[in-house]
Amino acid sequence: MIKKLIAPLAVAVSVLLWESNVDVRIGKKDAKEEMLTAGRISTLKSDGIKEGLEEECLKFLEEPKVEWPNDYLKSRTEKALRPKNKPVFYNTWMNAIVVDALLKDEKGQKYLPRVKHFLDVFIKGDGTITENISSIEHCVLGSSLLKLEQSGNQKNYGVLADSMADYLLNKHVRTSTGTLPYFGKATTNLVLVDSLGMICPFLTEYGIRRSNPKAIELAGRQLEEYLSKGMDENLNMPYHAYDLEKKRHLGMVGWTRGMGWLLVGMVDSLKALREAGQDNPLLATKIPLLLGTTFSEQRQNGLFGWELVNPYCDVDTSGSAMILYSLERAMQMNLVSGDYVSKAEKLMMGLMENTTVKFEVINSLADCQGIGHFPRVFGHFSYGQAFATSAYIEYNKRVSSSKDSSQ
């Protein structure tokens, strides 16, 4: 009888913790855990750290996982759980971010066979998939597909990228100004900051690769409109969303991962343009200003709280990693001064000190459950691991290049 009561009781407790203001920690950093302290980091080779982070990324593609308690409780496990002996791909933005991180390392193709095995489960030979492309989130994989196509791999990757671009350019509902709302027809004038990092780099890269100016124009308009309508002018920080119809901001201002989405969308789009001999002066002007605003809130431990302007809230490694990644890419384009090198070093050390000796990046804020709904749950999540991996790869490029030039 007691055993029968344990499961329902655990579910009830989980729900109460999730919906309350009590912090929940999954993989919490404490005295018993072995962390990558400064001493341990100094004994590791940089390639060893990179490989460790990448191997942990792979586990999210290869092992069944339930990442959020309420996804399970609300029967939404198909987003995070792959049933054993049933290799089904769930085209989520979380999986796409992991794939992107594993393809970031330009020096080798070590993880390519395992990434392709994961992708080939759901991508058919003709470039179609078993699930219809029906949302912005389904298109986050686009940049990785273009990269795989360019590297001489199967043609069907490029065909699927074409389908994703076609959905964004021709099939997804538009706002009254011609931009892309995050959701479907029920909220046609609601634009979320998340969408900027999810689709703008892909649209820009696609437009360049396919000589499609409409794709480049849409990405630019999406970013420029948010900078015009989705920001708090006093703080120079994005709101979570804005409503074009009612002309108002929605959600909190200064969500750290929201700033990360904005910066990633701007930086990756601009870098793609410049590598193709093009430019966007507005992005080139705004990126340094946003980084200045962001780093004015950097904490002594190098990281950022999950709310940028709140000095008392918990740190968020996922948002912090997105910011470091964006900074490193901005430094590659010479958009910021050398003063940021020490800030980047401090931030990288902060991320490493929130990484276990198994290279699990912990203390990432859980996925938000809607505009303004941020569960105070922190743990080891796929996107936190992936963003930290991408950030470390970009950081390591700069550090290695500096060492080579000094020798």
PEUR-V994064 format. One record per residue. N is the residue number from 0. OMEGA is omega as a letter, one per 30 degrees, with the letter a starting at -180 (999 if undefined). Layout:
# PEUR-V994064
n: [N N]
omega: [OMEGA OMEGA]
This chain:
# PEUR-V994064
n: [0 1 2 3 4 5 6 7 8 9 10 11 12 13 14 15 16 17 18 19 20 21 22 23 24 25 26 27 28 29 30 31 32 33 34 35 36 37 38 39 40 41 42 43 44 45 46 47 48 49 50 51 52 53 54 55 56 57 58 59 60 61 62 63 64 65 66 67 68 69 70 71 72 73 74 75 76 77 78 79 80 81 82 83 84 85 86 87 88 89 90 91 92 93 94 95 96 97 98 99 100 101 102 103 104 105 106 107 108 109 110 111 112 113 114 115 116 117 118 119 120 121 122 123 124 125 126 127 128 129 130 131 132 133 134 135 136 137 138 139 140 141 142 143 144 145 146 147 148 149 150 151 152 153 154 155 156 157 158 159 160 161 162 163 164 165 166 167 168 169 170 171 172 173 174 175 176 177 178 179 180 181 182 183 184 185 186 187 188 189 190 191 192 193 194 195 196 197 198 199 200 201 202 203 204 205 206 207 208 209 210 211 212 213 214 215 216 217 218 219 220 221 222 223 224 225 226 227 228 229 230 231 232 233 234 235 236 237 238 239 240 241 242 243 244 245 246 247 248 249 250 251 252 253 254 255 256 257 258 259 260 261 262 263 264 265 266 267 268 269 270 271 272 273 274 275 276 277 278 279 280 281 282 283 284 285 286 287 288 289 290 291 292 293 294 295 296 297 298 299 300 301 302 303 304 305 306 307 308 309 310 311 312 313 314 315 316 317 318 319 320 321 322 323 324 325 326 327 328 329 330 331 332 333 334 335 336 337 338 339 340 341 342 343 344 345 346 347 348 349 350 351 352 353 354 355 356 357 358 359 360 361 362 363 364 365 366 367 368 369 370 371 372 373 374 375 376 377 378 379 380 381 382 383 384 385 386 387 388 389 390 391 392 393 394 395 396 397 398 399 400 401 402 403 404 405 406]
omega: [a a a a a a l l l l a l l l a l a a a l a l l a l a a l l a a a l a l l a l l a a a a l a l l l a a l l a l l l a a l l a a l a l a a a a l l a a l l a a l a a l a l l l a l l l a l l l l a l l l a l a l a a a a a l a a a l a l l l l a a l a l l a a l l l a a l l a l l a a a a a a a l l l l l l a a l l a a a l l l l l l a l l l l a a a a l a l l l l l l a l a a a a a a a a a a a a l a a l a a a l l l l l l l l a a a a a l l l a a l l l l a a l l l l a a a l a a a a l a l l a l a a a a l l l l l a l l l a l l l l l l a l l a a a l a a l l a l l l l a l a a l l l a a l l l l l l a a l l a a a l l a l l a l a a a a a a a l l a a l l l l l l l a l a l l l l l a l a a l l a a a l l l a a l l l l a a l l a l l l l l a l l l l l l a a a l a a l l l a a a a a a l l a l l l l l a l l l a l a a l l l l a a a a 999]
